Amino acid sequence: MSNLLPDEQSRRLKSKNRALFVVLLGLAALLFAVTYVRMSEVEERRHETMAEPHRPSLPPGTGSGQ
């Protein structure tokens, strides 16, 4: 790589940076999609199994909201 011209080196480095950005963006999108689907599955199960799904699970007077 030492025989490359400076302009060619910078173009190659920029293209590698772009490829890495696309890969990282794809991984972030995949992580978001998996998390979203898993959270929606949990919420659906919560509605199926609980009579009052949005009621706090802790008894009144406990927890961090005191």
C-alpha positions as CSV (number, residue, x, y, z in Angstrom):
1,M,0.0,0.0,0.0
2,S,3.0,2.2,0.2
3,N,3.2,2.6,-3.6
4,L,-0.3,4.2,-3.8
5,L,-0.6,7.8,-4.5
6,P,-1.9,10.0,-1.6
7,D,-5.2,10.7,-3.5
8,E,-5.7,7.0,-4.1
9,Q,-5.1,6.2,-0.4
10,S,-7.6,8.8,0.8
11,R,-10.2,7.5,-1.7
12,R,-9.7,3.9,-0.4
13,L,-9.9,5.0,3.2
14,K,-13.1,7.0,2.5
15,S,-14.7,4.0,0.8
16,K,-13.7,1.7,3.8
17,N,-15.2,4.3,6.2
18,R,-18.4,4.4,4.2
19,A,-18.6,0.6,4.2
20,L,-18.0,0.4,7.9
21,F,-20.7,3.0,8.5
22,V,-23.2,1.1,6.4
23,V,-22.4,-2.1,8.3
24,L,-22.8,-0.4,11.7
25,L,-26.0,1.3,10.6
26,G,-27.4,-2.1,9.5
27,L,-26.5,-3.7,12.9
28,A,-28.2,-0.9,14.8
29,A,-31.3,-1.3,12.6
30,L,-31.3,-5.1,13.2
31,L,-30.9,-4.6,17.0
32,F,-33.8,-2.1,17.0
33,A,-36.0,-4.4,15.0
34,V,-35.3,-7.4,17.3
35,T,-35.9,-5.3,20.4
36,Y,-39.1,-3.9,19.0
37,V,-40.5,-7.3,18.1
38,R,-39.6,-8.9,21.5
39,M,-41.1,-6.0,23.4
40,S,-44.3,-6.2,21.4
41,E,-44.5,-10.0,22.0
42,V,-44.1,-9.4,25.8
43,E,-46.8,-6.7,25.8
44,E,-49.2,-9.0,23.9
45,R,-48.6,-11.8,26.4
46,R,-49.1,-9.4,29.2
47,H,-52.5,-8.4,27.8
48,E,-53.5,-12.1,27.4
49,T,-52.5,-13.2,31.0
50,M,-53.4,-10.2,33.1
51,A,-56.8,-8.9,33.9
52,E,-55.5,-5.3,34.3
53,P,-52.3,-5.1,32.2
54,H,-51.5,-1.5,33.0
55,R,-52.0,-1.7,36.7
56,P,-48.7,-1.2,38.7
57,S,-47.4,-4.6,39.9
58,L,-46.1,-3.2,43.2
59,P,-48.4,-2.5,46.1
60,P,-49.2,1.2,46.8
61,G,-46.6,3.0,48.8
62,T,-43.7,1.0,47.6
63,G,-41.2,1.6,44.8
64,S,-39.2,4.5,43.6
65,G,-42.2,6.9,43.1
66,Q,-42.6,7.7,46.8
